[in-house]
Amino acid sequence: MSHIQYEGLALPVSKALADAIVSIIPKNVDNDVITINFRDPTYSPESGGFHPVEIRLENRDTIWHFCYITDFAYLGMGGLAKELDFDFQAGVFQNFLGIYPIEQASDMYQIWEGNFLHYWQTMHVYKLNISS
């Protein structure tokens, strides 16, 4: 079984999120990097919906590590843009207002993660695509 390093990170990633992601990682991944895309097929600039989310993981010594978690949103009627970007590797948090040290996003991250898990695990709004 896979394991995701979630303790000791700059943000309070929960065991619940780590366990949920581990449960969807394919058993025989051919690559040391995977990207998981969560998409609400009905999300559009006209009708709204649940924001697309992308999570990238890197495998080091049989343990998966978070590279980034990005939440996308439409900017008006334009294309998708990063609304929230938690970049564990670079140690930064980015939103529409700017780029900050990742530690400053702790409170926002906890709210985001709780909502995301609810949408994914309880409401089942996302279609998943895993690529390596």
C-alpha positions as CSV (number, residue, x, y, z in Angstrom):
1,M,0.0,0.0,0.0
2,S,1.2,3.5,-0.8
3,H,1.9,6.1,1.8
4,I,1.8,9.9,1.5
5,Q,3.9,12.1,3.6
6,Y,1.5,14.6,5.2
7,E,3.0,15.2,8.6
8,G,5.5,17.9,9.2
9,L,4.5,20.0,6.2
10,A,4.3,23.7,6.0
11,L,0.5,23.3,5.8
12,P,-1.7,21.2,8.0
13,V,-2.5,18.4,5.5
14,S,-4.9,16.0,7.2
15,K,-4.6,12.2,7.4
16,A,-8.1,12.1,5.9
17,L,-6.9,13.8,2.7
18,A,-3.7,11.7,2.5
19,D,-5.8,8.5,3.0
20,A,-8.3,9.5,0.4
21,I,-5.6,10.1,-2.2
22,V,-3.7,6.9,-1.3
23,S,-6.9,5.0,-2.0
24,I,-7.0,6.2,-5.7
25,I,-3.3,5.9,-6.6
26,P,-2.9,3.0,-9.0
27,K,-1.0,0.0,-7.6
28,N,1.5,-0.2,-10.4
29,V,2.5,3.4,-11.3
30,D,5.2,3.4,-14.0
31,N,6.4,6.9,-13.0
32,D,7.7,8.6,-9.9
33,V,5.3,11.5,-10.5
34,I,1.6,11.5,-10.8
35,T,-1.0,14.2,-11.4
36,I,-4.6,13.8,-10.2
37,N,-7.2,16.0,-11.8
38,F,-10.6,16.5,-10.1
39,R,-13.2,17.9,-12.5
40,D,-16.8,18.8,-12.1
41,P,-18.1,18.1,-15.7
42,T,-20.8,20.8,-15.3
43,Y,-18.5,23.6,-14.2
44,S,-18.6,26.6,-16.6
45,P,-18.2,30.4,-16.4
46,E,-22.0,30.7,-17.1
47,S,-23.4,28.3,-14.6
48,G,-20.6,28.0,-12.0
49,G,-20.1,24.7,-10.2
50,F,-17.2,23.1,-8.3
51,H,-13.7,24.4,-9.1
52,P,-11.3,22.0,-10.9
53,V,-8.5,20.8,-8.6
54,E,-5.1,19.4,-9.6
55,I,-2.8,17.5,-7.1
56,R,0.7,16.5,-8.1
57,L,2.7,13.9,-6.1
58,E,6.3,12.8,-6.4
59,N,7.5,9.4,-5.2
60,R,10.8,9.4,-3.3
61,D,12.0,6.2,-1.6
62,T,8.5,4.6,-1.8
63,I,6.8,7.5,-0.1
64,W,4.6,10.0,-2.0
65,H,5.2,13.7,-1.4
66,F,3.0,16.6,-2.3
67,C,4.4,18.9,-5.0
68,Y,1.4,21.2,-5.2
69,I,-2.3,21.4,-4.8
70,T,-4.0,23.9,-7.2
71,D,-7.6,25.1,-7.3
72,F,-8.7,26.7,-10.6
73,A,-11.5,29.1,-11.4
74,Y,-12.8,31.0,-14.4
75,L,-11.8,34.6,-14.5
76,G,-15.1,36.1,-15.8
77,M,-15.7,34.6,-19.2
78,G,-12.0,34.0,-19.8
79,G,-10.1,30.8,-19.3
80,L,-9.3,28.9,-16.2
81,A,-6.7,30.5,-13.9
82,K,-5.1,29.4,-10.6
83,E,-7.3,30.7,-7.8
84,L,-5.4,29.0,-5.0
85,D,-2.0,27.4,-5.4
86,F,-0.3,25.6,-2.5
87,D,3.2,24.9,-3.9
88,F,4.9,22.7,-1.3
89,Q,8.1,22.4,-3.3
90,A,8.6,26.1,-3.9
91,G,7.3,26.9,-0.4
92,V,4.8,29.5,-1.7
93,F,1.1,30.1,-1.7
94,Q,-0.4,32.0,-4.6
95,N,-3.9,33.5,-5.1
96,F,-5.3,36.4,-7.2
97,L,-3.7,38.9,-4.8
98,G,-0.2,37.7,-5.0
99,I,2.5,35.2,-3.9
100,Y,3.2,34.6,-0.2
101,P,5.2,32.2,2.0
102,I,3.2,29.0,2.1
103,E,2.9,29.1,6.0
104,Q,0.7,32.2,5.7
105,A,-2.0,30.1,4.0
106,S,-2.5,27.7,6.9
107,D,-6.0,28.9,7.9
108,M,-7.1,29.2,4.2
109,Y,-5.8,25.7,3.5
110,Q,-7.7,24.1,6.3
111,I,-11.0,25.7,5.0
112,W,-10.2,24.7,1.4
113,E,-9.3,21.1,2.3
114,G,-12.5,20.6,4.4
115,N,-14.6,21.9,1.5
116,F,-12.7,19.8,-1.1
117,L,-13.0,16.6,0.9
118,H,-16.7,17.2,1.3
119,Y,-17.3,17.9,-2.4
120,W,-15.2,14.8,-3.4
121,Q,-16.1,12.2,-0.7
122,T,-19.6,13.2,0.3
123,M,-21.1,15.0,-2.7
124,H,-19.2,13.0,-5.4
125,V,-19.1,16.0,-7.7
126,Y,-15.7,15.2,-9.4
127,K,-14.6,13.0,-12.2
128,L,-11.0,11.9,-11.7
129,N,-8.2,11.6,-14.1
130,I,-4.8,10.2,-13.0
131,S,-1.8,10.6,-15.2
132,S,1.9,9.7,-14.7
